[in-house]
């Protein structure tokens, strides 16, 4: 087959993970051209309700069982959702056995799994990012802080499920964050990065790559804080919208040239064949885009927000990335609509949560509204109950952000669980009321 011949669609796809992100991926892949069946492992309380999706009770960390599932179900494409199995080498293991995997190997996953490694790569690649000081001991970190003599951002080096960053308002707060990391909050092998504070709005950009070429998705903006008016502690994300008007076509091209292409070249220079998504968390400063962090997987809730905008070529594009031949994929069509996502969280989130509450109600069928389960599980009696901090993601599309958010909040009113918590001001940057 010549290299220009279009790539066939995968018919049988496995999605690894159990969050809202993975349900959104499974839903979008099942809608893709040529896909007949999607399996999701381990999935959650809503996975079995997705048309054409079957749930497998296999933890994302069980590489042996996942490999066996790929064999027994003759899987043609594996899409790994979360960062932990990628950092643990799941993609390497499945690739060695001959399966096509969308998601980097353990080497490429260091882009997210080690802040120090990622910072060194950015410097090597000439990618714009804030000034920083790595530290592998408490003394080294405190000395660097005192030498700067001002509050800095304190970032735990390893995977901390989005909770390892403190944007210190004072030297005392920065010292406390350093002490906490070296007291072992994120594991015994403590190390960190101190970083200059930068100012500006944040935006998320996702590049689907086969290791050489890339396709960019519309930019998204999420809302990290639990409270309305962007107050209170950070969370995994309380809602999002796309495409974020902060970054127009010219701005997105600037991000490609200054951030994504040099990063991919630097990975290749280190001998890393990165096949998956590069998620750049950016701050738009007065001097242009600056990388806050890279992640080696889709954002959550950005993934739920973006998937409904993507066309039926998605499975072919991800397979092309997985097999290093993106030039053979069809162009990925993107609906010219606004997408709005609101997260319904459990009472107490992001602290101690209440769980085990039945999910009641249903969203009226509407092709432009999606309900993706996240922190839910199905009990033996078949009832679906809350089981995590972020419980549901409600997503809607429309011609305008006002209409999309109206539709999303209207759908959210149709579902309920005890202690339901959500922000009413998601998308305040793009809504007129």
Residue pairs with C-beta under 8 A, 6 or more apart in sequence:
3 325
3 327
3 328
4 327
4 328
5 328
6 316
6 328
6 329
6 330
7 316
7 319
7 320
7 323
7 325
7 328
7 329
8 34
8 316
9 32
9 33
9 34
9 35
9 315
9 316
9 319
10 34
10 35
10 76
10 77
10 100
10 315
10 316
10 319
11 34
11 35
11 36
11 37
11 76
12 35
12 36
12 37
12 39
12 73
12 74
12 75
12 76
12 77
13 26
13 29
13 30
13 35
13 37
13 38
13 39
13 75
13 76
13 77
13 78
13 79
13 315
14 38
14 39
14 40
14 41
14 56
14 66
14 69
14 70
14 73
14 75
14 77
14 78
14 79
15 22
15 25
15 26
15 29
15 38
15 39
15 40
15 41
15 78
15 79
15 81
16 22
16 40
16 41
16 60
16 66
16 78
16 79
16 80
16 81
16 82
16 85
16 90
17 25
17 40
17 41
17 42
17 60
17 80
17 81
17 82
17 85
18 40
18 42
18 43
18 44
18 47
18 60
19 44
19 81
19 82
19 300
19 374
19 375
19 390
20 300
20 301
20 303
20 304
20 343
20 372
20 373
20 374
20 390
20 392
20 393
21 81
21 82
21 297
21 298
21 299
21 300
21 301
21 303
21 304
22 40
22 43
22 47
22 81
22 82
23 40
23 43
23 44
23 46
23 47
23 50
23 304
23 372
23 373
23 374
24 303
24 304
24 307
24 370
24 372
24 393
24 395
25 79
25 81
25 298
25 303
25 307
26 38
26 40
26 43
26 47
26 50
26 53
27 50
27 53
27 307
27 370
27 372
28 307
28 308
28 310
28 314
29 35
29 38
29 77
29 79
29 314
29 315
29 318
30 37
30 38
30 50
30 51
30 52
30 53
31 312
31 314
32 312
32 313
32 314
32 315
32 316
33 312
33 313
33 315
33 316
34 315
34 316
35 52
35 315
36 52
37 52
37 53
37 54
37 73
38 50
38 52
38 53
38 54
39 53
39 54
39 55
39 56
39 69
39 73
39 75
40 47
40 50
40 53
40 54
40 55
40 56
41 55
41 56
41 57
41 58
41 59
41 60
41 66
41 69
42 55
42 56
42 57
42 58
42 59
42 60
43 53
43 55
43 56
44 373
44 374
44 375
44 376
44 377
44 387
45 359
45 373
45 376
45 377
45 378
45 384
45 385
45 387
46 371
46 372
46 373
46 376
46 384
47 53
47 55
47 373
48 54
48 55
48 378
49 373
56 69
58 65
58 66
58 69
59 65
60 66
60 80
60 81
60 82
60 84
60 85
60 90
61 84
61 85
61 88
63 85
63 88
63 89
63 90
63 93
63 94
66 90
66 94
67 93
67 94
67 97
67 99
69 75
70 78
70 94
70 97
70 99
71 97
75 99
76 100
76 319
77 100
77 101
77 102
77 315
77 318
77 319
77 322
78 91
78 94
78 99
78 100
78 101
78 102
78 103
78 322
79 101
79 102
79 103
79 318
80 86
80 90
80 91
80 101
80 102
80 103
80 276
80 297
81 297
81 298
82 297
83 109
83 112
83 113
83 159
83 295
83 296
83 297
84 159
86 103
86 104
86 105
86 106
86 109
86 276
86 296
86 297
87 106
87 109
87 110
87 112
87 113
87 159
87 296
88 106
89 105
89 106
90 101
90 103
91 101
91 103
91 104
91 105
91 106
91 109
91 275
91 276
92 105
92 106
94 101
95 101
95 105
100 319
100 322
100 323
101 275
101 322
102 275
102 276
102 277
102 318
102 319
102 321
102 322
103 275
103 276
103 277
103 296
103 297
104 111
104 272
104 274
104 275
104 276
104 296
105 272
105 273
107 270
107 271
107 272
108 267
108 272
108 273
108 274
108 275
108 276
108 296
109 296
110 117
110 118
111 117
111 118
111 121
111 263
111 267
111 274
111 278
111 294
111 295
111 296
112 118
112 159
112 293
112 294
112 295
112 296
112 297
113 158
113 159
113 296
114 157
114 158
115 155
115 156
115 157
115 158
115 192
115 193
115 293
116 134
116 157
116 191
116 193
118 293
118 294
119 129
119 132
119 134
119 193
121 127
121 263
121 266
121 267
121 270
122 129
122 263
122 291
123 129
124 266
124 269
125 262
125 263
125 265
125 266
126 262
127 258
127 259
127 262
127 263
127 266
127 291
128 258
128 259
128 287
128 288
128 289
128 290
128 291
129 290
129 291
129 292
130 153
130 195
130 196
130 197
130 198
130 290
130 292
131 195
131 196
132 193
132 194
132 195
132 196
133 144
133 148
133 152
133 193
133 194
133 195
134 157
134 191
134 192
134 193
134 194
135 141
135 144
135 178
135 191
135 192
135 193
135 194
136 191
137 182
138 178
138 179
138 182
138 190
141 154
141 178
141 181
141 182
141 192
141 194
142 175
142 178
144 194
145 152
145 171
145 174
145 175
145 178
145 194
148 194
149 171
150 171
151 168
151 169
151 170
151 171
151 173
151 174
151 197
152 168
152 174
152 194
152 195
152 196
152 197
153 165
153 166
153 167
153 168
153 194
153 195
153 196
153 197
154 165
154 166
154 168
154 174
154 177
154 178
154 181
154 192
154 194
154 195
155 164
155 165
155 166
155 192
155 193
155 194
155 195
155 293
156 164
156 165
156 181
156 185
156 186
156 190
156 192
157 190
157 191
157 192
157 193
158 164
158 186
158 187
158 189
158 191
160 186
161 236
162 234
162 235
162 236
163 234
163 350
164 181
164 186
165 234
166 173
166 174
166 177
167 197
168 174
168 177
174 194
178 192
181 190
181 192
182 190
184 190
198 283
198 285
198 290
198 292
199 283
199 285
199 286
200 283
200 284
200 285
200 286
200 290
201 221
201 246
201 283
201 284
201 429
202 221
202 281
202 282
202 283
202 284
202 292
203 219
203 220
203 221
203 244
203 246
203 247
203 282
203 284
204 219
204 220
204 221
204 222
204 240
204 244
204 279
204 280
204 281
204 282
204 299
204 302
205 216
205 217
205 219
205 247
205 252
205 255
205 259
205 260
205 279
205 280
205 282
206 216
206 217
206 220
206 277
206 278
206 279
206 280
206 298
206 299
206 302
206 306
207 214
207 215
207 216
207 217
207 256
207 260
207 264
207 277
207 278
207 280
208 214
208 215
208 216
208 217
208 276
208 277
208 317
208 318
208 321
208 326
208 332
209 215
209 264
209 274
209 275
209 276
209 277
209 278
209 321
209 326
210 275
210 320
210 321
210 322
210 323
210 324
210 325
210 326
211 264
211 267
211 268
211 273
211 274
211 275
211 324
212 264
212 268
212 324
212 326
213 326
213 327
214 256
214 260
214 261
214 264
214 278
214 326
215 317
215 326
215 329
215 332
216 252
216 255
216 256
216 260
217 242
217 306
217 310
217 334
218 242
218 243
218 244
218 306
218 309
218 334
219 242
219 243
219 244
219 246
219 247
219 251
219 252
220 240
220 241
220 242
220 243
220 244
220 299
220 302
220 305
220 306
221 240
221 241
221 242
221 244
221 246
221 429
222 237
222 238
222 239
222 240
222 299
222 301
222 302
223 230
223 237
223 238
223 239
223 240
223 423
223 426
224 230
224 234
224 235
224 237
224 238
225 231
225 232
225 233
225 234
225 235
225 238
226 232
226 233
226 234
226 235
226 238
226 345
226 349
226 350
226 421
226 423
227 423
228 423
228 424
228 425
229 425
233 350
233 351
234 350
235 345
235 349
235 350
235 389
235 390
236 300
236 350
236 389
236 390
237 299
237 300
237 301
237 302
237 343
237 390
238 301
238 342
238 343
238 345
238 390
238 422
238 423
238 426
239 301
239 340
239 341
239 342
239 343
239 422
239 423
239 426
239 427
240 299
240 301
240 302
240 304
240 305
240 341
240 426
241 305
241 338
241 339
241 340
241 341
241 401
241 404
241 405
241 426
241 427
241 430
242 302
242 305
242 306
242 309
242 338
242 339
243 309
243 338
244 430
245 430
246 284
247 255
247 284
251 284
251 289
254 288
254 289
255 280
255 282
255 289
258 288
258 289
259 280
259 282
259 289
259 291
260 278
260 280
263 278
263 280
263 294
264 274
264 278
267 274
268 274
273 324
275 321
275 322
275 323
275 324
276 296
276 297
276 321
277 296
277 297
277 298
278 294
278 296
279 294
279 295
279 296
279 297
279 298
279 299
279 302
280 291
280 294
281 291
281 292
281 293
281 294
281 295
281 299
282 289
282 290
282 291
282 292
283 289
283 290
283 292
284 290
298 306
300 374
300 390
301 341
301 343
301 390
301 393
304 341
304 370
304 372
304 393
304 395
305 339
305 340
305 341
305 395
306 339
308 335
308 339
308 368
308 370
308 395
308 397
309 334
309 335
309 337
309 339
309 397
310 332
310 333
310 334
310 335
311 332
311 333
311 334
311 335
312 333
313 329
313 330
313 331
313 332
313 333
314 332
316 329
316 330
317 326
317 329
317 330
317 332
319 329
320 326
320 327
320 328
320 329
321 329
335 397
337 368
337 397
337 398
337 399
337 404
338 397
338 398
338 399
338 400
338 401
338 403
338 404
338 430
339 395
339 396
339 397
339 404
340 395
340 396
340 397
340 398
340 401
340 404
340 405
340 407
340 408
340 426
340 427
341 393
341 394
341 395
341 408
341 426
342 393
342 394
342 405
342 408
342 409
342 412
342 422
342 423
342 426
343 374
343 390
343 391
343 392
343 393
343 422
343 423
344 390
344 391
344 392
344 393
344 394
344 412
344 415
344 417
344 420
344 421
344 422
345 353
345 389
345 390
345 391
345 420
345 421
345 422
346 353
346 354
346 355
346 357
346 375
346 386
346 388
346 389
346 390
346 391
346 417
346 419
346 420
346 421
347 353
347 354
347 418
347 419
347 420
347 421
348 354
348 419
349 389
349 390
349 421
350 389
353 388
353 389
354 386
354 418
354 419
355 375
355 385
355 386
355 387
355 388
356 385
356 386
356 387
357 385
357 386
357 417
357 418
357 419
358 383
358 384
358 385
358 417
359 373
359 376
359 384
359 385
359 386
359 391
359 392
359 415
359 416
359 417
360 415
360 416
360 417
361 414
361 415
361 416
362 414
362 415
363 369
363 371
363 394
363 411
363 414
363 415
364 411
364 414
366 396
366 407
366 411
368 396
368 397
368 398
368 407
369 394
369 395
369 396
369 407
369 408
369 411
370 393
370 394
370 395
370 396
371 392
371 393
371 394
371 395
371 411
371 415
372 392
372 393
372 395
373 384
373 391
373 392
373 393
374 388
374 390
374 391
374 392
374 393
375 386
375 387
375 388
375 389
375 390
375 391
376 384
376 385
376 386
376 387
376 388
376 391
376 392
377 384
377 385
377 387
378 384
378 385
379 385
385 417
386 417
391 417
391 420
392 415
394 408
394 411
394 412
394 415
395 408
396 404
396 405
396 407
396 408
396 411
397 404
397 407
398 404
398 406
398 407
401 427
401 430
401 431
402 431
402 432
402 433
404 427
405 426
405 427
405 431
409 424
412 422
